[in-house]
Structures are given as C-alpha cells and as structure tokens.
Amino acid sequence: MNEIQHWIDNQVVVSTSGRTAPVYNPALGEQSGTVALASVEEVDAAVASAKAAAPGWRETIERILYEIAGEVARLGGTLAGEHGDGRLRAPLLETIWGADMVALFREVKEAFDPAGILNPGVILPLAGQRPLDAIRDFAAQRSRVFGGEALDIPQ
C-alpha cells in the first residue's frame, strides 16, 4: 500500500515518528494508502523551510488583503465570511465602512460590552490590530504551551 511521506526543502523526507494515518479513496470508500504523521521536529523543519522560502509573506498577503478590501469598497460591496474570520476582517472594517461608521459600530459594542470582554478584536479591531495577527507560528505556540517539549501523541 502506498505511504505518503513529507515534502520539505524540495525533497521527500521520510517520517521518523513511526505513526501513520489511513488515506481513503472517497469515490470507493476504500483505503488507498497511508500518510506518515510528522514528528514535532519534522513540523518545525517544514515551518522553517516555508518561512525561508517566502520571507515577507505576511506583509505581501496583508497588502493584497487591503488592496482587495479597497476595491470591494470602491465597488460598493462589503466583506462577507464565515466561521472564525472575524479577526482577519476586523482591521479592514474602516476600509469598507469608513471611520465614522466604525465609530458607530464601536458605540453599539461598548453599550453592550462596556468592559470589552466579549470577543475582543473579533468584529471590531483592537488598537494596532493587523489582519494576520491571529495566524499562529506552530513552533512558538508549542513552546509557549508545552515549554518546547516534544508531544507524545498516541496514534
């Protein structure tokens, strides 16, 4: 049966985790192979490789987001989305609605949430909030939560 390995730095990397997961053919409902599950070190290597391959990617994507939002506003449209994109869209509200309307949105929010504890930065941006701030760095997140320890996740 075919086992899918990792692709890091433009080459196949055979997983050292010893763990796999089944891969199914959705048309037949049959298992067609397995995929190697990455170790923490392999994930770190893939993240480092991606960062090195595209330095400045966050700034590029953020610039594109603002360009698209500007064009949407020029055409009289609005940003719509689903499921957890509020932090991404919040910093773009002024581009779409203008400062006066966002100030009114903020007044309504503050009337119902004067302490600012209900989903801060989700619908209305926090001071200095940027669209991609909510995207996490896996290695930094793992280090913060688990003290940099390798995770022992059973198969």
C-alpha positions as CSV (number, residue, x, y, z in Angstrom):
1,M,0.0,0.0,0.0
2,N,1.3,3.5,-0.9
3,E,2.7,5.5,2.1
4,I,2.8,9.3,1.6
5,Q,5.8,10.9,3.2
6,H,6.7,14.6,3.8
7,W,8.0,17.1,1.3
8,I,10.4,19.6,3.0
9,D,13.0,21.7,1.3
10,N,12.1,20.4,-2.2
11,Q,12.7,16.8,-1.2
12,V,11.0,13.7,0.2
13,V,11.6,13.4,4.0
14,V,10.8,10.0,5.5
15,S,9.0,10.5,8.8
16,T,10.7,9.4,12.0
17,S,7.5,9.5,14.1
18,G,6.6,5.9,13.4
19,R,3.0,7.0,13.2
20,T,0.6,6.9,10.2
21,A,-3.0,7.5,9.3
22,P,-5.1,5.9,6.6
23,V,-5.9,7.6,3.3
24,Y,-9.2,6.7,1.7
25,N,-10.4,6.9,-1.9
26,P,-13.6,8.9,-1.4
27,A,-15.2,7.5,-4.6
28,L,-14.8,3.9,-3.5
29,G,-14.7,4.3,0.3
30,E,-11.6,2.1,0.4
31,Q,-8.3,2.7,2.0
32,S,-5.8,3.5,-0.8
33,G,-2.7,4.2,1.3
34,T,-1.3,5.7,4.5
35,V,0.1,9.1,5.3
36,A,3.1,9.5,7.6
37,L,2.3,11.7,10.6
38,A,5.0,14.2,11.4
39,S,7.1,14.4,14.5
40,V,7.5,17.8,16.2
41,E,10.9,18.2,14.7
42,E,9.6,17.5,11.2
43,V,6.8,20.1,11.6
44,D,9.4,22.6,12.8
45,A,11.6,21.8,9.8
46,A,8.7,22.3,7.4
47,V,7.7,25.6,9.0
48,A,11.3,26.9,8.9
49,S,11.6,25.8,5.3
50,A,8.4,27.6,4.4
51,K,9.5,30.8,6.2
52,A,12.9,30.7,4.4
53,A,11.2,30.1,1.0
54,A,8.9,33.1,1.4
55,P,10.3,35.8,3.6
56,G,7.9,38.7,4.0
57,W,4.9,36.6,3.1
58,R,2.8,38.2,5.9
59,E,3.4,41.7,4.6
60,T,2.6,40.6,1.0
61,I,-0.6,38.9,2.0
62,E,-1.6,41.9,4.2
63,R,-1.0,44.3,1.3
64,I,-3.1,42.1,-1.0
65,L,-5.9,42.0,1.6
66,Y,-6.0,45.8,1.8
67,E,-6.0,46.1,-2.0
68,I,-8.9,43.7,-2.3
69,A,-10.8,45.4,0.5
70,G,-10.2,48.8,-1.2
71,E,-11.5,47.5,-4.5
72,V,-14.6,45.9,-2.7
73,A,-15.3,49.3,-1.1
74,R,-14.9,51.2,-4.4
75,L,-17.4,48.8,-6.0
76,G,-19.9,49.4,-3.1
77,G,-19.5,45.9,-1.7
78,T,-18.7,44.5,1.7
79,L,-16.6,41.7,3.1
80,A,-18.5,38.6,4.0
81,G,-17.3,35.4,5.5
82,E,-17.9,32.5,7.8
83,H,-16.5,30.6,10.8
84,G,-13.7,32.4,12.6
85,D,-12.6,35.1,10.1
86,G,-13.6,38.0,12.3
87,R,-10.0,38.7,13.5
88,L,-8.9,38.7,9.9
89,R,-11.6,41.1,8.7
90,A,-11.8,43.4,11.7
91,P,-8.8,45.6,10.8
92,L,-10.3,46.0,7.3
93,L,-13.6,47.5,8.6
94,E,-12.6,51.1,8.1
95,T,-11.5,50.4,4.6
96,I,-15.0,49.1,3.8
97,W,-17.3,51.2,6.0
98,G,-15.3,54.3,6.8
99,A,-14.1,55.7,10.1
100,D,-17.5,57.3,11.0
101,M,-19.4,54.1,10.6
102,V,-16.8,52.0,12.5
103,A,-17.1,54.6,15.3
104,L,-20.9,53.9,15.4
105,F,-20.3,50.2,15.4
106,R,-17.9,50.7,18.4
107,E,-20.5,52.7,20.3
108,V,-23.0,49.9,20.0
109,K,-20.5,47.3,21.0
110,E,-19.4,49.4,24.0
111,A,-23.1,49.8,25.1
112,F,-23.5,46.1,25.4
113,D,-19.9,45.3,26.4
114,P,-18.5,48.2,28.4
115,A,-15.7,46.1,29.8
116,G,-14.6,44.9,26.3
117,I,-14.5,41.3,27.4
118,L,-16.8,39.7,24.7
119,N,-14.6,38.6,21.8
120,P,-12.1,41.5,21.8
121,G,-10.7,42.1,18.4
122,V,-13.1,39.7,16.6
123,I,-15.6,42.0,15.0
124,L,-14.1,45.4,15.8
125,P,-10.3,45.8,15.7
126,L,-8.2,46.4,18.7
127,A,-5.8,49.3,18.5
128,G,-2.9,48.3,16.2
129,Q,-4.5,45.0,15.2
130,R,-3.4,43.7,11.9
131,P,-5.3,41.1,9.8
132,L,-2.8,38.3,10.1
133,D,-2.0,38.7,13.8
134,A,-4.2,35.7,14.7
135,I,-2.1,33.3,12.5
136,R,0.0,31.3,14.9
137,D,3.6,30.2,14.5
138,F,3.5,26.4,15.3
139,A,6.9,26.3,16.9
140,A,6.3,29.4,19.0
141,Q,2.9,28.2,20.1
142,R,4.2,24.8,21.0
143,S,7.0,26.4,23.0
144,R,4.6,28.7,24.8
145,V,2.1,26.0,25.7
146,F,4.3,22.9,26.2
147,G,7.6,24.5,27.1
148,G,9.2,23.3,23.9
149,E,8.8,19.6,24.9
150,A,8.1,17.1,22.2
151,L,4.5,16.0,22.2
152,D,3.7,12.3,22.8
153,I,0.5,11.9,20.8
154,P,-0.6,8.3,20.5
155,Q,-1.7,7.1,17.1
